[in-house]
Amino acid sequence: MAKLKNFSITTPLLFAFPLKSEWAVNPIDPATPINSGGWDDAGTLKFSRGFILAKNDAKFLYLAIDVVQDTGNDTSTNDYFWLSFDYNRDRAITSNVDLNYGNYPGQPNKLGLQKYLGPAKWTGLSVPPKSQVVQEFGPSPNSSVSHRIWKFKIELKEINVSLSWPLSTPYTYFGLRVRSSNPSFLTDFPGGFYKDFKKLRQLILCRKPTVPTADLGDIVGSIGLIPTGNSVLSPVTGRATTDPSYYISVENAAFGGTLNLIGNRTKIKQLWDTNNKKYKVEIAPNGGGYSKLISNWSNYRWTGSTYALQSFAPSAYGYYQLASPYIDYSIDDLLIQFPTTALLPGLYRIRVTFYQGTSYTVLTTHEFKVYIDNHVPATNIESIKHGRSEVSACAIENIGAAPDGLNFRITANDPEGNLRGVSFYATYGDGLSTSIYSEGYSPSKGNWTGFTNKLIPVSGNWRPPQSCAYSFVLVATARTTNGYSWVGRNSIHRNVTLLL
């Protein structure tokens, strides 16, 4: 199936094609001109007023509405957009669930987010924490005549899209409106989408970045996006460290959650072409014997118009059949997908063995180690004290003049040494917060276990910004990845009222 780039819609049948996003090798800054190179090779879909461009990485969807027919550079801010997403992908408007983005009136570069209350009904606007919009007027890859362009950086988590697990979320449904005051038009794509989500278009996220060949493992090239070569995955500790500029930047990271073992494409094609398609996957705890790793999973297969789920499972004897590397899957070269939550923390050996033809004669084997840890760090607010007195939960405490204040003792501990970060802060008032203490991982800490009963602050007292009810929140995150993103966190909080 060819890319939809510069694809022209000429028949009702083609009108049903989805927008297929392409991988963004480098994050795209919406403030950068669209012709600066970041949008090259983006997935493209034509609509009546221009084109929609899409790229994504593991964290963000980069979307551009290239309105080539809006050639008036209005000094006012009457131009606007709507951009809607079917959050739960049920093709129906769900009150207080489904999302619509729009710019704040008179502020084209301030992104607002609201929820649907029903057909053509919404809540008020709020500012999303990480998503952005930037308005541009100039040429684009689709027209050398200057025109209006809306560029977005949308957090995948915000629109309920995941590139890892569950597998059912590498897509969403969307619709948009663009309004221009010069020339004057208002266009919905598809028409009436904000009243009927059955009309929304499918947007399929790309899950197939190129993993550097030099870093790939022999047969299992990567775990998700993290290569299994010795330069990334330690053959001793089973933890991974990638380059800071890589898609997924990890330092001395363990693995957890559901893991995708993805084949080295060159090796997989060689095996397929020589009719060696039978393989076995085994796992062993450190120092223990191997046992067959049995798992069922699904992978999206491109049908020519959409992705449809295809199921995979081993034979009754625990052997798998290789999927064709010449078929377009959502996850190409997927050898096995398996959950690790039932495994105790520790170092494991994984072995993949291919056999000659349909025989039981071993052709080639790949063995490597991974440290698996699904335990989350322990967190506890051991004490909150005002002078020598303990401040209990729900207490109302009077704080005197400076330097009077509070001190705390907190615990953030991970016995396996896979602590990633600690944040201790207070929330108060109308969405306000203030940091009290934070600490992050660095390689010099090795396998960081954290601390217990730590005094905060080390000297002096912490003073509240104002009289208010406070929630003291302690969050600890794990240095554990599923190959696509970080997994594992724990938090605890205690509420008190402080009066100055």
C-alpha positions in Angstrom: 0.0 0.0 0.0 1.5 3.3 -1.1 1.7 6.3 1.3 -1.2 8.7 1.1 1.2 11.7 0.7 -0.2 14.1 -1.9 -3.1 11.7 -2.4 -6.0 13.2 -4.3 -9.6 12.1 -3.4 -11.6 11.5 -6.6 -14.2 8.9 -5.6 -16.4 8.2 -2.6 -14.6 4.9 -2.1 -11.2 6.7 -1.6 -12.9 9.2 0.7 -13.1 6.5 3.3 -9.3 6.1 3.5 -7.7 6.8 7.0 -4.9 9.2 7.7 -1.8 7.2 8.4 0.8 9.0 10.5 4.5 8.6 9.8 7.3 8.4 12.4 8.9 11.6 13.6 12.6 10.7 13.9 13.1 14.0 15.8 10.5 15.8 17.9 8.8 18.6 15.9 8.6 22.1 17.4 5.3 23.6 16.3 7.0 27.1 16.4 9.4 26.0 13.5 8.2 26.8 10.0 6.5 23.9 8.3 9.0 24.0 5.4 12.0 23.6 7.8 12.2 19.8 7.1 10.5 18.3 10.2 7.3 17.6 8.3 9.0 15.9 5.3 7.4 12.5 4.5 4.4 13.2 6.8 1.3 11.1 6.3 -1.1 13.3 4.3 -4.8 13.4 3.6 -6.6 15.9 1.4 -9.7 17.8 2.4 -11.7 20.5 0.5 -9.6 23.4 1.8 -6.1 21.9 1.9 -4.2 19.0 3.5 -3.8 17.4 6.9 -0.3 16.3 7.8 0.5 13.8 10.6 3.6 12.5 12.3 4.1 11.0 15.7 6.7 9.6 18.1 6.2 7.6 21.2 4.9 10.6 23.2 3.2 13.1 20.8 1.1 13.4 17.7 2.3 16.2 15.4 -0.6 17.4 13.3 -0.7 20.2 10.8 -3.9 21.6 9.1 -2.5 23.1 5.9 -5.3 25.4 4.8 -4.0 26.2 1.3 -7.2 28.1 0.3 -6.9 30.5 3.2 -4.6 33.0 1.6 -5.6 36.1 3.6 -3.2 37.0 6.4 -5.8 38.6 8.6 -4.5 41.1 11.1 -7.5 40.1 13.4 -7.8 36.7 15.0 -11.2 35.8 13.5 -9.6 32.6 11.9 -10.1 29.6 14.2 -10.1 25.8 14.2 -11.8 22.9 16.0 -10.1 19.6 16.4 -12.1 16.7 17.9 -11.1 13.2 19.0 -13.2 10.2 20.0 -11.4 9.5 23.2 -12.8 6.0 23.8 -13.0 5.2 20.0 -16.6 4.0 20.2 -17.7 6.2 17.2 -20.3 7.9 19.5 -20.3 11.2 21.4 -19.7 10.3 25.1 -20.5 13.1 27.5 -17.5 14.4 29.6 -15.1 12.0 27.8 -14.6 12.9 24.1 -12.4 15.9 23.4 -12.4 19.0 21.3 -9.4 21.4 20.9 -9.8 25.0 19.9 -7.8 28.3 20.2 -8.8 30.7 22.9 -10.8 33.6 21.3 -8.4 36.3 20.2 -5.3 34.1 21.0 -4.4 31.9 18.0 -1.4 30.4 19.7 -3.1 29.5 23.0 -4.6 26.0 22.8 -7.8 25.3 24.7 -9.3 21.9 25.5 -12.9 21.1 26.2 -15.1 18.0 26.6 -18.2 17.1 24.7 -21.4 17.2 26.7 -23.4 15.9 23.7 -23.9 16.6 20.0 -22.7 20.2 19.4 -22.4 20.8 23.1 -19.2 21.3 25.1 -17.7 22.4 28.4 -15.7 25.5 28.8 -12.0 25.7 27.7 -9.1 24.7 29.8 -5.3 24.8 29.0 -3.8 21.3 28.4 -0.6 20.8 30.3 1.7 19.6 27.4 -0.2 20.0 24.1 0.4 23.1 22.0 -0.7 24.9 18.9 1.1 27.5 16.7 -0.5 29.5 13.9 1.7 30.1 10.8 1.1 32.1 7.6 3.5 31.2 4.7 4.3 28.6 2.1 4.1 24.8 2.7 5.0 21.6 1.0 1.6 21.7 -0.6 1.6 25.3 -1.9 4.2 28.0 -2.6 1.5 30.7 -2.1 1.4 31.9 1.5 -1.6 30.7 3.4 -2.9 29.8 6.9 -1.4 26.8 8.7 -2.3 25.4 12.1 0.4 23.2 13.7 -0.2 21.0 16.8 1.8 19.0 19.3 -0.7 16.8 21.1 0.2 14.5 23.9 -0.8 10.9 23.1 -1.9 10.2 26.6 -4.2 13.1 26.5 -6.2 11.7 23.6 -6.0 8.1 25.0 -3.6 6.7 22.4 -0.8 4.3 23.3 1.9 2.8 21.2 2.6 0.0 23.7 0.0 -1.9 25.6 -3.0 -2.4 25.2 -2.6 -3.1 21.6 -6.0 -1.8 20.8 -5.0 1.9 21.0 -2.5 2.8 18.2 -5.4 4.7 16.4 -8.1 7.3 17.1 -10.9 9.0 15.2 -10.9 12.7 14.5 -12.7 15.5 12.8 -11.9 19.2 12.3 -13.3 22.6 11.4 -11.4 25.5 9.9 -12.8 29.0 9.7 -11.4 31.9 7.6 -12.5 35.5 7.5 -10.5 36.4 4.4 -11.5 34.7 2.1 -14.6 33.9 4.0 -15.4 30.2 4.6 -16.2 27.7 7.3 -15.4 24.1 6.5 -16.1 20.9 8.5 -14.2 17.7 7.8 -16.1 15.4 7.7 -19.3 17.4 7.5 -21.3 17.5 10.7 -18.7 15.5 12.6 -19.4 17.4 15.8 -23.0 16.1 15.9 -22.3 12.5 14.8 -19.0 10.7 15.5 -19.8 7.9 13.1 -18.6 10.4 10.5 -15.1 10.8 12.0 -12.0 9.8 10.1 -9.6 7.2 11.4 -6.1 8.3 12.3 -3.6 5.5 12.5 -0.4 6.1 14.6 2.9 4.9 13.3 4.6 2.3 15.5 7.5 1.5 13.2 10.5 3.8 13.7 13.9 2.6 12.4 16.0 1.2 15.2 19.7 1.7 14.4 21.1 -1.4 12.8 24.3 -1.3 14.7 22.4 -1.6 18.0 20.1 -4.5 17.1 20.3 -7.9 18.6 20.9 -11.0 16.4 17.4 -12.4 16.1 15.5 -10.4 18.7 16.4 -6.9 17.4 14.7 -4.9 20.1 12.3 -5.0 23.0 9.7 -2.5 21.8 11.9 0.4 20.6 14.9 -0.5 22.8 17.6 -2.4 20.9 19.0 -5.6 22.4 22.5 -5.2 21.2 25.3 -5.2 23.8 25.9 -1.5 23.4 22.4 -0.8 24.8 21.2 -3.9 26.7 23.9 -4.9 29.2 24.7 -8.6 28.8 25.6 -8.6 32.6 22.8 -6.7 34.3 20.0 -7.0 31.8 19.3 -3.2 32.1 19.3 -0.8 29.1 20.9 2.6 28.5 20.1 4.4 25.2 21.6 7.6 23.8 19.9 10.7 25.2 18.8 11.7 21.7 17.2 8.4 21.0 13.4 8.0 20.7 13.2 6.5 24.2 15.9 7.8 26.4 16.6 5.5 29.3 19.5 5.1 31.8 20.2 1.7 33.4 16.5 0.8 33.0 14.8 -2.4 34.0 11.8 -3.9 32.1 8.2 -4.4 33.1 4.7 -4.5 31.9 3.9 -6.2 28.6 6.9 -6.7 26.4 7.1 -6.9 22.6 10.1 -8.9 21.3 10.7 -7.6 17.8 12.8 -9.4 15.3 15.9 -8.1 13.5 14.4 -7.4 10.1 17.4 -8.5 8.1 17.6 -11.8 9.9 13.8 -12.4 9.8 13.7 -11.9 6.1 16.6 -14.4 5.7 14.8 -16.9 7.7 11.5 -16.4 5.9 13.1 -16.6 2.4 14.8 -19.9 3.3 11.5 -21.3 4.6 12.7 -21.5 8.3 9.6 -20.2 10.0 9.3 -22.4 13.1 10.6 -21.0 16.4 10.4 -21.4 20.1 10.7 -18.8 22.9 12.0 -19.7 26.4 12.6 -17.9 29.6 14.7 -18.8 32.7 15.3 -17.1 36.0 19.0 -16.3 36.7 20.6 -19.6 37.6 17.5 -21.6 36.7 16.5 -23.8 33.8 14.6 -22.8 30.7 10.9 -23.3 30.2 8.7 -22.5 27.2 7.2 -19.0 27.1 3.6 -19.5 26.0 1.6 -16.4 25.0 -1.3 -15.4 22.8 -1.4 -11.9 21.2 -2.8 -9.9 18.4 -1.3 -7.6 15.8 -2.9 -5.2 13.4 -2.6 -6.2 9.7 -3.1 -3.7 6.9 -6.0 -4.8 4.7 -5.6 -2.1 2.0 -8.1 0.3 3.7 -7.6 -0.2 7.4 -5.8 -2.3 10.1 -7.6 -5.4 11.2 -6.6 -7.5 14.2 -5.0 -10.9 13.5 -4.4 -13.4 16.4 -1.3 -15.3 17.0 -0.7 -18.3 19.3 1.7 -21.2 19.7 1.0 -24.8 18.6 0.0 -27.4 21.1 3.8 -28.1 21.6 4.7 -24.5 22.2 6.1 -23.6 18.8 5.3 -20.4 16.9 5.1 -19.7 13.2 6.8 -16.6 11.8 4.6 -13.9 10.4 5.5 -12.8 6.9 7.9 -9.8 7.0 6.4 -8.7 3.6 3.0 -8.0 5.1 2.4 -4.6 6.6 1.6 -5.0 10.4 1.1 -2.4 13.0 4.2 -3.9 14.7 6.4 -5.4 12.1 8.5 -8.5 12.8 6.7 -9.1 16.2 8.0 -12.5 17.5 6.1 -12.6 20.8 4.2 -10.3 23.1 3.9 -11.4 26.7 3.0 -9.9 30.1 5.7 -9.9 32.9 3.5 -8.9 35.8 3.5 -12.5 37.3 7.3 -12.7 37.3 9.2 -12.0 40.5 11.7 -9.1 40.2 15.1 -10.3 39.0 17.4 -11.1 36.2 16.0 -13.4 33.5 17.5 -15.1 30.4 15.4 -15.2 27.2 16.2 -17.6 24.4 14.7 -17.7 20.9 15.4 -20.7 18.7 14.6 -21.2 15.0 14.5 -24.6 13.4 15.2 -25.9 10.0 12.0 -26.0 8.0 9.4 -27.9 10.0 11.9 -30.1 11.7 13.2 -30.0 15.3 16.8 -29.5 14.1 18.1 -26.3 15.6 19.1 -23.7 12.9 20.0 -20.6 15.0 19.6 -19.4 18.6 19.7 -16.0 20.2 20.0 -15.6 24.0 20.1 -12.4 26.1 19.3 -11.2 29.6 16.7 -8.7 30.9 16.1 -7.5 34.4 12.4 -7.6 35.0 10.8 -5.6 37.8 7.1 -4.8 38.2 7.3 -3.8 41.9 6.6 -0.1 42.4 8.7 2.0 44.8 7.5 2.2 48.4 6.3 5.7 49.5 5.4 7.0 52.9 5.1 10.4 54.6 6.5 9.3 57.9 5.8 12.5 59.7 4.8 16.1 59.4 6.0 18.2 62.4 5.5 21.7 63.6 8.3 22.1 66.0 8.3 18.9 68.1 4.6 18.3 67.6 3.2 15.9 65.0 0.6 17.4 62.7 -2.0 14.7 62.1 -4.1 14.3 58.9 -7.0 16.8 58.7 -5.5 19.0 61.5 -5.8 22.8 61.4 -2.4 24.2 62.4 -1.4 27.8 63.1 2.0 28.7 61.7 3.7 31.7 63.4 6.0 34.3 61.9 9.1 33.3 60.1 11.2 31.3 60.6 8.4 29.1 62.0 7.2 26.4 59.8 7.0 22.6 59.1 9.5 19.8 58.6 8.8 16.4 57.1 10.3 12.9 57.1 9.6 10.9 53.9 10.4 7.5 52.5 10.8 6.6 48.8 12.5 3.2 48.6 12.9 0.6 45.9 14.8 -2.5 47.1 15.6 -3.7 43.6 17.4 -0.5 42.8 15.2 0.7 40.0 14.1 4.1 41.4 13.8 6.8 38.8 12.6 9.9 40.6 11.1 11.4 43.7 8.8 14.4 43.9 7.4 15.8 47.1 5.1 18.8 46.7 2.0 20.5 48.1 -1.2 21.4 46.3 -3.5 24.1 47.5 -6.1 26.7 46.4 -7.5 26.7 42.9 -5.1 24.3 41.1 -1.9 25.7 42.7 1.1 23.7 43.7 4.5 24.3 45.2 7.6 22.0 45.2 9.1 21.0 48.5 11.7 18.4 47.4 12.7 16.5 44.3 15.4 14.1 43.3 16.1 12.3 40.1 18.3 9.4 38.9 21.8 9.8 37.6 24.2 7.1 36.4 26.5 7.9 39.3 23.8 6.4 41.6 24.0 3.0 40.1 21.1 0.8 41.1 19.4 3.6 43.1 17.3 2.3 46.0 16.3 5.8 47.3 16.0 6.6 51.0 14.0 6.0 54.2 12.9 8.5 56.8 14.6 11.4 55.0 14.4 14.8 56.8 13.0 17.6 54.6 14.2 20.3 54.7 17.6 19.3 56.0 17.8 22.5 58.0 15.3 25.2 58.9 11.5 24.9 58.2 9.2 24.9 55.2 6.7 27.7 55.2 3.4 27.6 53.3 2.8 30.3 50.7 -0.6 31.3 52.2 -3.3 30.2 54.7 -5.1 27.4 53.0 -5.9 23.7 53.0 -2.9 21.7 51.7 -2.4 18.3 50.3 1.1 17.0 50.7 1.9 14.6 47.9 4.8 12.2 47.6 5.4 10.5 44.2 8.1 7.9 43.3 8.5 6.7 39.8 10.2 3.4 38.7 13.2 3.3 36.3 11.3 0.5 34.5 10.2 0.5 30.8 8.1 -1.6 28.5 10.3 -0.6 25.6 8.0 2.3 24.6 7.6 4.4 27.8 8.2 4.4 31.5 6.0 2.2 33.6 5.5 2.0 37.4 4.8 4.8 39.9 3.5 5.1 43.5 2.1 8.0 45.4 0.7 8.9 48.8 -0.7 12.1 50.3 -1.8 13.7 53.5 -4.1 16.7 54.0 -3.8 19.4 56.6 -5.0 23.0 56.9 -2.3 25.7 57.6 -3.0 29.2 58.9 -0.5 32.0 58.8 
